Amino acid sequence: MGEQSLGGRSVGDDPTEPRAWIRANDGNEGRDMPVMRRIPVMRGIILAVFIASPGVLSGQATKPLFADNATPKLVIAGGGSLPSSIFERFRQLAGPNPKLVYIPTASERPTVKQSLDELWETRGFDEVIVLNESDPKVISSDEFLKPLREATAVWFGGGSQQRIADAYLNTPVEKELQKLIARGGVIGGTSAGAAIQSRVMIASGRSEPSLSTGFDLLRGVIIDQHFLRRNRLSRLRIAVSRHPDRIGFGIDEGTAIVVKGDQAEVVGRSYVLRLEMEADQLQIDIFNEGEQLRLSKDQ
């Protein structure tokens, strides 16, 4: 894709494409005007990035609408190898006596319970209960739901987000997830476990997204993952253009958005891109470790 820089906009060869402002806050103070820099954020594509002066990206914070108007605690990770700092934050949000439910349904690989126990013990969880089922009768049973009702934390593994949706969407499991958030628990997930957390869900697709339905744990957003590693800017841009009332979050590998109440912070070693339609133009903000994100259009 060729690149042109027009008045601070980085656009492709196609003149009909929405033009995108791409900005990053690098902490520079005392600047009255944005300053442009270019950074390579994916193979073969250079994005023109604007370093916004303080306050340009922050705005006045107002609480976005979360699932059932609860105040959520979420960890939304972009896949790949995740640094320990992400799991440390997940563990902190799980409370002093954590009870973890791990849901590997996105993957077709067999789950080895002993290995999972050993892995999550290194992350601060003494016991892990694994829930993995597709039979609607089993999913609706009290025996299956009991661990969710007692959990303080749930983690969704990677694979296919559509497999998670096919198994649990519009079932008692989804209701128990909402209840967990309402009582102060944390829900996290990586790769497919991140994508499933938004109601408008990117199920698959390379440059063109195939849209489906997820859990709506964080309202008003569309989540994409493996974002820069797999060159997924195009498909998230299209998804946001089809749903201009929603904000797109593209989370790269080794990186997560940690949500607590109306605050959201980037944790990890790469970037998160925030896509939003404003007056028929696509605005893209880019954030890295330690930076705060706006979760809603009115923040």
N, C-alpha and C positions, 0 to 999 in steps of 0.2 A: 504494500500500500504506500503510495507516495504521500508526502506531507507538505502542507503549506502552513505558514503562520500568518494569520490575518488579524491584526489588531489584538493579539493575545489569544486568538483561537487556534487550536490545532485541529485541522480537518483533513480528511482523506481526499482522494481524487474525485470522488462523486460529489458534485455540487449540491445534490439534493439531500445529502446526509445532514442531520442536525449538527450544528456547530457546538463544540464543547469548550467551556472554560474549565481548565484543570489547574487547581490551586493546591499549594501545600504550605503549611505553617511551619517554618523552621525555627521559630523562637526569636527571630531578629526583632529588635525593638527600635523605636524611633523612626520607622519608615512611614512616610505619608502615602506613598504610592506603591502598588505591588511591583515586584521585580521578577522578571522571568528567568527561569533556569530550565535546562533540559536534562532529564534523567532517563536512562534506558530502563524501562520497567518490564519489558517482555521481548522475547526474541524477535528481531526484525522490525520492531516498532519503537520509535522514539516519541515520547509524549512531551509536549510543551507544558511545563509546570510553572504556575505562578506562586511565588512566596507571598502570601497575604500578610498585610500588617496586622498586629494584634487587634482582636475584636472583629475582624472581617468574618471569621469563621464561627465565632462563638455565639453572639447574639444573646438575647435574654432567654433563660431556660424556663420552659413550662413543661409540665408533665405530659408525655404522650399517652395515647390510649393503649393499654396493655390488655392481655387476655382477661376477660371478666373484670376489668378495671382494677386488677390486682397490681401490686408493685413487684415486678419480677426480679429474679436473680437468674441470669442466663450466662452460659459460656458457649460461644458460637465460633468454632474453630475451622480453619480452612483446609484441613487435611495435611497429608505428608507427615514428616517427623515433627512432633510438637515438643517445644522446649519445656523443661520442668516448671518454669514460671507459670505456664498456663494451668497445669494441674495443681500447683500450689494455690492459685487463686480459687480454683474449683473446690479444693479441700477447705479453704477458709470459709467459703460461702455455704458449705454443707453443715456447719455448726460444730459444737464441741463434741457431740456424740454421734458421728455420722453413720447413717444407714444407707448404703448405696445399692441401687438396682442398676444393673448393666443390661442393655437391650441390644443384642447383636443381629437383629432381624434383617438389617440391610444387607448382610453378607450371607453367601451360600456356604461359606467355609464352616466346618465343624468347630464348636467351641470347646476348648479344653479348660475345665473349671479350675484345676489346680494351677495352671499357668496364669489364669486371670486373677486368682486369689493372690498369687505371689507378686504379680505386676501391680495390682492396686494397693497391696500392702506397702510397697515402696512409695506410693503416693499418699499414704496416710489413712487408708481405709482398711480396717481389720477384717472386715467381712464383705463379700460381694454376693448378692443374689442375682442370678441370671434368669431373665424372662425372655423366652423366644418361642412364639407360637403363631400359627395362622388359622387355627380352627376357631371359628366364631363362638362355639359353645364353650370351649376351654377358656377363651379370652374373657368371656362374660362371667366365669365362675368366681365365687368368693375366694377359693383357694388361690387362683391365679392373681387376683387383684389385691390380696392381703399385703404382699410385700410393698406394693405401690402406696397403699394406705398408710404404711408405717415408715416409708422412706423419707429421708431428708435430702436425698440427691438421686438423680437419674442421669445416666450417661448413655447416649446413642452412638454406637460404632459406625464405621464407614461401610460403603458398598453402594447399594441402589436405594435412593430415597423413596422411589415408588414402591419398593417392597415394604418399607415401613408404613407408608400410607395405605397400601392394600390390606395390610394386616390390622391396623389399629384405628384408622380414621373413622369417625362417627361410631366408635365403640366405647364401652366403659373405660377402656385404657386412656383414651383421650380425655375423658371427664376427670379421671384420677390425676392426670398430669396437670390439669387446670387447678384442681384442688391442692396439689402439692405446692404450686406457685402461691396460691392464696394463703397457705399456712406458713410461708416463708422458706420453702425448700428451694433448691437450685436444680435447674435442668441444663445439661451440657451435651455437646455432641460435636463430632468432627466429620468433615466431608459430607456424606449423606445425612449424618446426624446434625449438621448445621442447616442444610437446605430444607429439611423437614420442619424447621421452626417457624417458617413464614407460611401464611395461608396461600398466597400465590406462590407456587413452588416451581422452580425450574427442575423438571424431571430428567431431562437429557438434552442432547443437541450440541452441535459444535458452534458454528456461527449463528445458527437459527435455533432459538430455544423451543423446546417442547414443554408447554406449561401444564401443570397439574395442580393438585390441592394438597396443602400441608396442614400443620396443626394450629397456626395462628397464635403461637406463643408470644410473638412480638408483632403487634398490629402495624399495618401501614407500610410494610417493607417487603422487599424481595431479596433473598439471600443467595449468593453464588459463592462457590468455593474452588480451591485449586486455581485461583483466579488469574494471576500473572503467569504462573508456571504453565498453564494450559491455554493461555491466550483467549480468555473468555470475555473480554471487554465487549465484543460485538454482540454476543447473545444476551448479556445483561442490559446493554443499551436498548436492544429491541424489546426486551421484556418490560423495561421501564417506559418506553415510548407507547407500548400497548396499555400500560396501566399508569398514566401520568400522575395519578393521585398517590402513588406509592414511591418510596425511596428505595433505591437499589444499593445493596452493600456487597462489594466484591472483595472477598477475604482470601489472601494468598496463603500458600502452604506455610506451616510453621508459625502461624499467626492466628489470633483470636480477637473477637470483640467480647469484653466482659461487661455485662449489664448488671447494674444494681440500682433499682429504683429508676430515677430519671437520668442517671449518669451512665455513660458508656465510654470505655477506655480500650485502646488498642494495646494488646500484650503480644509479644513475640518478635521475630527477627525480620519480618518483611512488612508489607503494606496492606492497608485496607483502603479501597476506593469507594467513595460515596457518590452515587449518581442521582440527580434530581432534575425533573423538568421544570423550567421556569420560563414562562412566556414563550412557549414553543421552542426553547433552546435547552440543550442538555448541559447542565453544570456538573462538573466532576471535581470533587475535592479528594485529595490524597493524604493519608495519615499514616504515621508509624508509631513505634513503641512509645507508650506513655501519653499519647495525645488523646484528647476528648472528642467524641463524635456527637453530633446532633442526631437524635433518633426520629424526630418528626419535623414536618415542614414549619410548624409554628414555634419551634424552639429558638 
